[in-house]
Amino acid sequence: MERQHPISASFHGSMRSRDSSSTIGSDPREKIKDCFRKFIAFMFTQVGVGALVVCYAILGAAGFMHIEKDNPDEQLEEVKRLRQNCAEALWNITVNVNVFNETIWVLKVNEVLRLFQNNITAAILTGYNGRSAQDIWSFPAALMYSLSVFTMIGYGNVVPKTVWGKISTIAYACFGIPIYILYFCNMGKVLAKTFKWLYITAHECSRRDDTLFEEGGIQPVKRKITVPSTACLWVISFYILTGTIMFGAWEDWNYLDSTYFCVISLCKIGFGDFVPGANIADSADGSHVKLVINFIYVLLGMGLVAMCYNLMCEDVQVKVRELKEDLKNCLDDITLKITVCMNDTKYYHQKQSRSAK
């Protein structure tokens, strides 16, 4: 039986592997799988996660607009009916009281107005604000609603009133909250690395002429530099101050209310008593611009909060480690002093016993 030469065998093996790889590469299903794997890998990068969050918010805004805008607002029609019934009741009272008695007229009118007032109050508590669905569910308002859902802020000034809108909100939150957590973690790491690099660069430039000496020559001692927690607090304070001035000038809020809104939004509390663009007197274009800028402000603010969280955790870990080392050194010193003291006492007693003998 003829034995094949090793070189030719390896050549044929490489040719077979190349042919197999070429057949795999030419397979459209394998190409689709490879593209899908690359897409998933890109989506889990920093840029991909940020783009995913923005696209998810835009997709949610378009979906909620389509669901809520095309359905009639039953509550708005109910309020119109209540207003019409109140007007008719007032007219009937005026017609029926032939002898115009002011006391009777006032009593009956007060009853009708009190009933109308209670009905309007109940409607406001369930979300009525005097606007139609077309006015409420503009694209910027729907975009802000999507952000408030998956970031768990929940302002509450815009809520779905249809059955499908409520079902879509449940599904949107279930898928959106994990995406937001992924964005929070990734964006926090990226911004933390960037800010730490800037801080270390500035720190090294300011201490370029300072050198530390060791025995035997001039050798710089490398120490781990961490961003202090005070720097993180300064960054967040400056960001809140920027939002305070911006929203205060737009909405005619005082500085306390504007600061209150910024802190409540960045802390993801979101009471909804102060929301930019919610003023009915504003024009539609001005209100839309405010909502878009509020969307950008909150999204970037969440990234800064994540950055400060990562940097402060690192700073706290380093300080705890240093504190443990200091406590260990302190305990070692105390133990050494106690040992020396006990040895001195023992030696003193031995000396006293020898002198007594």
C-alpha positions in Angstrom: 0.0 0.0 0.0 1.5 3.4 -1.1 2.1 5.8 1.8 1.3 9.4 1.2 4.0 12.0 1.8 3.5 14.2 4.9 3.8 17.5 2.9 1.3 16.4 0.4 -1.0 15.2 3.1 -0.8 18.6 4.9 -1.4 20.3 1.5 -4.5 18.3 0.8 -5.7 18.9 4.4 -5.3 22.6 4.1 -7.1 22.5 0.7 -10.0 20.6 2.2 -10.3 23.0 5.2 -10.2 25.9 2.7 -12.9 24.3 0.6 -15.0 23.7 3.7 -14.5 27.3 4.9 -15.4 28.6 1.5 -18.5 26.5 1.3 -19.5 27.7 4.8 -18.7 31.3 3.8 -20.8 31.0 0.6 -23.8 29.6 2.6 -26.3 32.5 2.9 -27.6 31.1 6.2 -24.1 31.2 7.7 -23.7 34.7 6.4 -27.0 35.8 8.1 -25.9 34.1 11.3 -22.5 35.8 11.2 -24.1 39.2 10.6 -26.6 38.6 13.4 -23.7 37.7 15.8 -21.8 40.8 14.8 -24.9 42.9 15.3 -25.6 41.5 18.8 -21.9 42.1 19.7 -22.1 45.7 18.5 -25.4 46.3 20.4 -23.6 45.4 23.7 -20.8 47.9 23.1 -21.1 51.5 24.5 -22.1 53.1 21.2 -24.5 50.3 20.4 -26.2 50.5 23.8 -26.7 54.2 23.5 -28.1 53.9 20.0 -30.3 51.0 21.2 -31.8 53.2 23.9 -32.5 56.1 21.5 -34.0 53.8 18.9 -36.1 52.0 21.5 -37.4 55.4 22.7 -38.2 56.5 19.2 -39.9 53.2 18.4 -42.0 53.4 21.6 -43.0 57.0 20.8 -44.2 56.1 17.4 -46.1 53.1 18.7 -47.9 55.1 21.5 -48.7 57.9 19.1 -50.4 55.4 16.8 -52.3 53.7 19.6 -53.5 56.8 21.5 -54.0 59.3 18.8 -56.4 57.3 16.6 -58.8 56.5 19.4 -61.4 59.0 20.6 -61.0 60.4 24.1 -64.0 59.3 26.0 -63.1 61.4 29.0 -63.0 64.6 26.9 -66.4 63.8 25.5 -67.7 63.1 29.0 -66.5 66.6 30.2 -68.2 68.3 27.3 -71.4 66.5 28.2 -71.1 67.6 31.8 -70.6 71.2 30.8 -73.6 71.0 28.5 -75.8 69.5 31.2 -74.7 72.2 33.6 -75.6 75.0 31.1 -79.0 73.4 30.4 -79.7 73.0 34.2 -78.9 76.7 34.7 -81.2 77.7 31.9 -84.0 75.6 33.2 -83.7 77.1 36.7 -83.8 80.6 35.2 -86.9 79.7 33.1 -88.8 77.9 35.8 -88.4 80.6 38.4 -90.9 83.0 36.9 -90.9 85.3 39.9 -87.2 86.1 40.0 -86.3 85.2 43.6 -82.6 85.7 44.1 -82.4 83.4 47.2 -84.1 80.4 45.5 -82.1 81.0 42.2 -78.7 81.1 44.1 -79.5 78.0 46.1 -80.5 76.0 43.0 -77.6 77.3 40.9 -75.1 76.4 43.7 -76.4 72.8 43.7 -75.9 72.5 40.0 -72.4 74.2 40.1 -71.3 72.0 43.1 -72.3 68.9 41.2 -70.4 70.1 38.1 -67.4 71.0 40.2 -67.3 67.5 41.8 -67.5 65.9 38.4 -64.7 68.0 36.9 -62.5 67.3 40.0 -63.0 63.6 39.5 -62.1 63.9 35.8 -58.9 65.8 36.7 -57.9 63.2 39.2 -58.2 60.6 36.4 -56.0 62.5 34.0 -58.2 65.2 32.3 -56.2 68.4 31.4 -58.4 70.0 28.8 -56.4 68.8 25.8 -57.4 66.4 23.1 -55.5 63.2 22.3 -54.0 64.9 19.2 -52.6 67.7 21.3 -51.3 65.4 24.1 -49.7 62.7 22.0 -47.4 64.7 19.9 -44.1 63.0 19.0 -41.9 64.8 21.6 -44.5 64.1 24.3 -44.7 60.5 23.4 -40.9 60.4 23.3 -40.8 61.8 26.8 -43.4 59.3 27.9 -41.3 56.4 26.6 -38.3 57.7 28.5 -40.3 58.0 31.7 -41.4 54.4 31.3 -38.2 52.6 30.8 -36.1 54.8 33.1 -38.8 54.3 35.8 -39.2 58.1 36.4 -43.0 58.1 35.7 -44.0 61.8 35.6 -47.6 60.9 35.3 -48.6 64.0 33.3 -49.2 61.9 30.2 -50.9 58.5 30.6 -52.4 56.0 28.2 -56.2 55.8 28.3 -56.9 53.0 25.9 -56.7 49.3 26.7 -54.1 48.6 24.1 -52.1 51.6 25.3 -52.0 50.2 28.8 -51.0 46.7 27.5 -48.3 48.2 25.3 -46.9 50.1 28.3 -46.6 46.9 30.3 -44.7 45.1 27.5 -42.6 48.2 26.8 -41.5 48.5 30.4 -40.7 44.8 30.7 -38.3 45.0 27.7 -37.1 48.5 28.2 -36.0 48.4 31.8 -33.2 45.8 31.2 -32.0 47.9 28.2 -31.9 51.0 30.4 -29.9 49.1 33.1 -27.4 48.0 30.4 -27.2 51.6 29.2 -26.7 52.8 32.8 -23.9 50.4 33.5 -22.0 50.8 30.1 -22.4 54.6 29.9 -21.3 54.9 33.6 -18.1 52.9 32.8 -17.3 54.9 29.7 -17.8 58.3 31.3 -16.0 57.2 34.4 -12.9 56.1 32.4 -13.0 59.4 30.4 -13.4 61.6 33.5 -10.7 59.6 35.4 -8.3 60.0 32.5 -8.9 63.8 32.4 -8.5 64.0 36.2 -5.2 62.0 36.2 -3.9 64.1 33.3 -4.6 67.3 35.2 -3.2 65.8 38.4 0.0 64.8 36.7 0.4 68.2 35.0 -0.1 70.0 38.3 2.5 67.8 40.1 5.1 67.5 37.3 7.8 69.2 39.4 7.1 67.1 42.5 9.3 64.0 43.0 9.4 61.4 45.6 12.7 59.9 46.7 13.7 56.5 47.8 16.9 55.2 49.3 19.7 54.6 46.8 18.6 57.2 44.2 15.8 59.3 42.7 12.9 57.0 41.7 9.4 58.2 41.4 6.9 56.2 43.5 3.8 55.3 41.5 0.6 55.6 43.5 -2.9 54.7 42.4 -4.8 57.9 41.8 -8.6 57.9 42.2 -11.1 60.6 41.5 -12.3 62.0 44.9 -16.0 62.0 45.7 -16.0 65.7 46.0 -15.2 66.0 42.3 -18.1 63.8 41.4 -20.4 66.0 43.6 -19.1 69.1 41.9 -19.9 67.6 38.4 -23.5 66.7 39.4 -24.0 70.1 41.1 -22.8 71.9 38.0 -25.2 69.8 35.8 -28.1 70.5 38.2 -27.2 74.2 38.2 -27.3 74.2 34.4 -30.7 72.6 34.3 -32.0 75.0 37.0 -31.0 78.0 35.0 -32.3 76.6 31.7 -35.7 75.3 32.9 -36.2 78.3 35.1 -35.8 80.7 32.2 -38.1 78.7 29.9 -40.9 77.8 32.3 -40.8 81.0 34.5 -40.2 78.7 37.5 -38.3 80.1 40.5 -34.9 78.6 41.1 -36.2 76.4 44.0 -38.8 74.7 41.8 -36.4 74.3 38.9 -33.8 72.7 41.1 -36.5 70.5 42.6 -37.5 69.3 39.1 -33.9 68.5 38.1 -33.1 66.6 41.3 -36.4 64.7 41.2 -35.9 63.7 37.6 -32.2 62.6 38.0 -33.2 60.6 41.2 -35.9 58.9 39.2 -38.7 60.0 41.6 -40.7 62.0 39.1 -43.8 63.3 41.0 -45.0 65.0 37.8 -46.0 68.3 39.4 -43.4 70.1 37.4 -42.8 69.0 33.7 -41.3 71.2 31.0 -43.7 71.9 28.1 -46.8 71.0 30.2 -48.0 74.6 30.3 -51.2 75.0 28.2 -50.4 78.6 27.4 -47.3 77.6 25.5 -47.3 77.3 21.7 -47.1 73.8 20.2 -43.6 74.3 18.8 -42.1 75.7 22.0 -43.6 72.9 24.0 -42.2 70.3 21.7 -38.7 71.8 21.8 -38.8 71.8 25.6 -39.8 68.2 25.7 -37.0 67.1 23.3 -34.4 69.0 25.3 -35.7 67.6 28.5 -35.4 64.1 27.0 -31.7 64.8 26.1 -31.0 66.4 29.5 -32.5 63.5 31.5 -30.8 60.8 29.3 -27.3 62.5 29.7 -28.0 63.1 33.4 -28.6 59.4 34.0 -25.2 58.7 32.4 -23.5 61.3 34.6 -25.2 59.8 37.7 -23.9 56.3 36.6 -20.4 57.8 36.1 -20.4 59.4 39.6 -21.7 56.2 41.1 -18.8 54.2 39.6 -16.1 56.7 40.6 -17.5 57.2 44.1 -17.6 53.4 44.6 -13.9 53.1 43.5 -13.0 56.0 45.8 -14.9 54.4 48.8 -13.2 51.0 48.1 -9.7 52.6 48.1 -10.5 54.5 51.3 -11.8 51.4 53.0 -8.7 49.5 52.0 -6.5 52.3 53.4 -8.5 52.4 56.5 -8.1 48.6 57.0 -4.3 49.0 56.5 -4.2 51.9 59.0 -6.2 49.9 61.5 -4.0 46.9 61.0 -0.8 49.0 61.5 -2.4 50.6 64.6 -3.3 47.2 66.1 0.2 45.9 65.3 1.7 49.0 67.1 -0.6 48.4 70.1 0.2 44.7 70.2 4.0 45.5 70.1 3.7 48.1 72.8 1.7 45.7 75.0 4.3 42.9 74.4 7.2 45.2 75.3 5.4 46.5 78.3 4.7 42.9 79.5 8.3 41.9 78.9 9.5 44.9 80.9 7.2 44.1 83.7 8.3 40.5 83.7 11.9 41.5 83.7 11.3 43.9 86.5 9.6 41.3 88.7 12.4 38.8 88.0 14.9 41.4 89.0 13.0 42.2 92.2 12.8 38.5 93.1 16.6 38.0 92.5 17.4 41.0 94.7 15.2 39.7 97.4 17.0 36.4 97.5 
